[in-house]
């Protein structure tokens, strides 16, 4: 057994062990969401592929007897698990992007259809002309390589097309990057596979490419669990604390920092009359509306769910946001326009919010005090809106 074969097998074993650790950790997570389950499916598919690839290397080195049966079974399993990794990644993308009706049987069958057709064609071709796939010396032919690339490339193209289209619809640069990152993942994996096949067949480049990219996604997932509110997808209270601790962000030269506090009008009534599920839907709707409006204004800001039905926006107003128009008056006017826009958009969903804001008064001030002042103004605004509705 040569050194390259040992290195190749060891590389695959390392990937299997690392993915196994990630899978074990995910499996015992008390808050398993759909996307986490789909991510686990990807991990399992990768582990099965790497396990099969180890056997392939052992067969090629004749550690395991190289006969027709072993070669045929192993090549078919390699094809099967290669397709499975890409298929499950597409399923993960659909979950990650929250595509409507993705779990309907007809839609799931449509996603699986290219793989089923390719598998049927592979079986028919092997039965009709096996030498076009595996020759008499038990070596794979270019015809088999076509099956390893064509269907995965269809899925890669589908993921890339969908995520690029989603990215183009977004105005926030951060959201654009998220869409593109998840879309380019299978493309980078395919490039790793191509480089290994064409230039370094004895080095597990594909394996290590998958490992690095999956670790990046896993770290992002963990960071999301730590920093995001699971219901609305906004930053949570802990992330607000971390944000507030960065004085260089709160007090930016040439910018004024405003804190806007918002909550849902008559939220208790929604829960009491329509149920808590409808209350949750209302919070999600408002969160999505807040993100849409804030992103549309290209405003340097931080948006979070403060707790219950209360939301917080920290906005850093500069010359492009009205500060140049009479400094404080211009910035405050811009904040009021933003609040009015938010209320207008929320009203379209049959909901309403009240809001109050205040300015962070230099480094002698604190974010907690500013939040307290904004919160008091929020309740003054809420009372005013109640009286106004009662008068109407």
N, C-alpha and C positions, 0 to 999 in steps of 0.2 A: 504493500500500500504506500503510494508516494505521498510526499509532504503536502502537495496541493490538495489531494483528496482529504487528508486529515483536517487541513485548515477549512476546507469547504464544509465538511460535516460539522466541525466544531462551531462554525459560524451559524449554521442553521440551528444547532442545538441551543446556542446562546439566545437566539431570537425566540425559540419555543419557550425557554425558561422565562424570559422577560415578559412575553405575552401572557404566559400562564400566571405570573404574579399579578399583572394588570387585571386579568380575568377574575382571579380569586378576590381581589380587592373590590372590583365592581359588583361581583355576585352578592357580597354581603353588605352592600350599601343599603341603608334602610329607606332611602328615597330614590328607588329605581324608576326613572322615567323612560318613555318610549325610546328616546334617542340613545340612552345608555344601553338598553337591551339590544338595539340594532348595532351599536358599537361592539358589544360582546359577540354578536354573530360574525362581525368582521374579524375579530381576534381569533375566534375558533377556526374560521376558514383559513386564515393565514397560518395558524399552527398546524393544521392538517396538511397544508401545502408544503410547509418546511419539513414536516415529518416524512412526507412522501419523497421530497427532494433528497433527503438523507439516504433513503433506500435506493434512489436512482444512482447516486454517487457510489454507493456500496456495490450495486450491480455492475456499474461500469468498471469498477476496480476488481470485480469478480470476488469480492468478499462474500457476497451472496451469489449463488450460482447464476450465471447468465444464460438463461434459456428462454424459449419463446413465451412460455406462460408468464414468467416473472416480468419480462420486458413489456408484454402487452398490458398486463394488469397495472403495472406501475405507470406506464405512459398514459393510460386512460385515467388513472387517479390524478396524475399531474394536471391533465386537461380539466378534469372535473373540479378540482380545488382551485385552479387558477381562475376558472369562470366564476366559481362561487365567491371568491374574494371581491371581484369587481361587482357582481350582482348585489352582494350584501352591502358594498359601499354605496351603490346607487340607492338602496333601501334606506341606508343611514342618511344620505343627502336629502331624500324626500322627507324624512322625519325632521332633520335639522332645519330644513327650510319651511317646515310646517305646510307642505303641499296639501290642499284640500282633497278629501276622498282617496287618499293614498292607500288606505287599508281595505278598500272595496275589492272583493275577489276578482272582478273583471280587470281592475287596474293592476293588481298584483300579477295577474296572468299576463297582461300586456308587457310588463317589465321582464317577466321570465321568458317570454316567447322566443326572442332571438337565441337564447341559450338552449332551449329545448330543440329548436330547429337545427342548430349546429350539432348538438349531440346526436340527433337522429341521423344527420348526414354523415357524421363520423363513423357511426356503427355500420351504416349501409356501405360506405366506401371500404371499410375494413373487410366486411364480408365479401364484397365484390372484387376488390383488388388490393389485398393486404400489402403487397410489395410497394405500393405507392406511399405507404405510411411507415412500414418497418421492413427492411430488406432481409435477405437470407442470413446475413451476419448479425442479425438482431440489433441493427443500428437504425435510429429514426431517420426518415427522409423529409425533404422540404415540405411535402404535403402535410405532415403532422404539424410543422411549425405554423402553417397557415391557420390551423384550428386554434393554436395557442395565442394567436394575435388578432385575428379578424373580429371575433365576437367580443373579446375584451376591449378592442378599440372602438367598437360600436357603443359600448357602455361609457367608455372614456369620453367619446365625442358628445354623447347625450348629456352627461354630467357637466361637461365644460360649456356646452351651448346654453344649458338652463341657467347655470350660475352666472355666466357673463351677462345674459339677458336680465337676470335679477339685479346684478350690480349696476347695470346701466339705468335701471329705474330708480336707484337710490341716490339721494343727494348727499348723504353723510359719507365722508371719505372712510371713516372707520367701518361702517356697515358694508361699503363697497369691498373693502379689503377682506372682510370675513367671507363674503360670497365667493370672491376670487380664490381665496386660500383653499376653501373646501373643494372648489371646482378643479383647481390645478393639481390637487393631490394625486388622483389616479394617473394624470399625465406624467407627473414626476416619477411615479412608480413604474410606468411603462418605459420611460427613458432609462431608468436603472436596469430594467430587464433587458432592454435592447443593447445597452453598453456591455452588460455581462455576456450576452449571447455572441456579440460580434467581436469583442476585443479581449475580454478577460473571462473565458468560460470556466476557469478553475478558481475564480475568486467570487465569493457570495455577495456581489454588489447589490443584486436585487434584494436579498435578505436584509442587508444593512440599510438600504434605502427605505424599505418598509418600516424597519425598526425605528429609525430616526423620525420619520414623518408621523408614525403612530404615537410615539412618545410626545411629540409636539402637540398633537391633538389631545392626548390624555392630560397633559399639563394644562392646556387651555380649558379643558372640561373641569378639572379640579378648581382652577382659578374662578371659573364661572360659578361653581357651587359655593365657593367661599364668598364671592363678592356680589352675586346677583340674587335678587328676590325670585324665588322659584315660581311664583304665580304670574307676576307681570314682566319679568325679564329685565326690570330696571335695576340699577345699583341698590344695594341694601344698606341698612343702618351702619353695619361694620365698615363697608366701603366708604360711606360718608365720613366716618371717624378718621379713616386713613387719609382721605382727601383733605380734610380740615387740618390735619397735622402738618401739611406741606405749606409752610408760610409763603414760600416763593411762588406758589400757585394762587393762593388767596390774595396776596398783595403784589399784583403785577404792575410794573412801572408803565405809566401811560394808560392804565385801565382802572375803571371803578367797578367794584364787586358788589352786586346786589343779590339779596336772598329773597326768593319768592316762595311763600308757603301756600299750598292749595289743599282743599279737601272737597269731598263729594257732598252736595246738598242732599239732605234727607236720606243718608245712606242706611241708617237704622231702619227707616221705613221700607226700603228696598228689601233688606234682609227679612223683615218681619212679614211683609205681605207677599213677596215673590219667592222667598227662600234664599238660603246662603249661596246656592249655586248661581242664582241670578246676580247676587251681590258680587261674587267673584268675577262673573262675566263683565259686570259694570266696571270693576277695577281694571280688568285687562283692556277693555275698550278705551278707558280714559288714559291708561298708560301708553297705548299705541298712538292715541291722538296727541299726547304730549310729545312723544318722540318725533312724530311726523311734523308738528308745527315748529318745534325747536330746531330740527335738522333743516327745515326749509328756509330758516333765517340765517343759516351759516353763523351761528352764534357760539363763541367759545363758552362752554357751559358744562355743568354737571347736574344730571337729573337722577333722582332716587325716590324710592318709596320710603317715606319717613316712618310710617307705621300705620296700621289700620287702613283708613281711607284717606290718609294724608300723604301728600307728595311735596318734594322740595326741589327747587331749581336754583342753582347758584350760577349767576350769569356775570361774565366779565365784559363790561361794556367799554369799547374803544371808539376811536374816531369813526370807524366804519359802521358803528351801531348807534350813532347819534350823539356821542360825547362832545364832538366839536361844536354842536349847536348850543352854545351856552352851557357847556359842561354839564352840571348836575341836572338842569332843566331838560336838556336834550336826552340824556340817558334815562331819566325818570319817565319822560314821555314815551321813549322807545319801549320801556318795560310795561307801561300801561297799555300800549298798543299790542304788545305780545300777549298780555293777559286777556285783552278783549278778543284777540284772535283765538286763543285757547278756548274761551267760553263759547265763542261762536261755533267752533268746530265740535265741541262736546255737545252743544245743544242739538246738533244734527242727529245725534244718537239718542235723543230723548232724555238726556242727563244734563246736570248742571253742576258747576263748581264755583266755589267762592275762593278768593285769593287776597293775600296781603303781602306787601314787600317792604324792605328797608335796605339801607345802604350800609356796608361795612365801613366804619369810620376810622380807617387807618390802623396801624399796628397796635395802638393802645386799646383798640376794641377787640372783641373776640367773636368768633362765629356763633358760639352759643348764645351770647347776648343779642346778636343780630337776629338769630332765629327766633328768640323770644319776642323781640319787637315786631318782627314780621308776623308772628303767630297772633299777637294781640290785634294787629291790623286786619288779619284774616277774619277774626271773629266779629270785628266791627263791620267788615264788608258783608259777612253772612247775615248779621242783624239787619243791616241796611237793605239787603236783597229780600229778606223775609218781609219787612215792612212794605217794601215796594210791591211785592206780589200780593200781599194782603190788601193794599190800597187799590190794586188793579181789580 
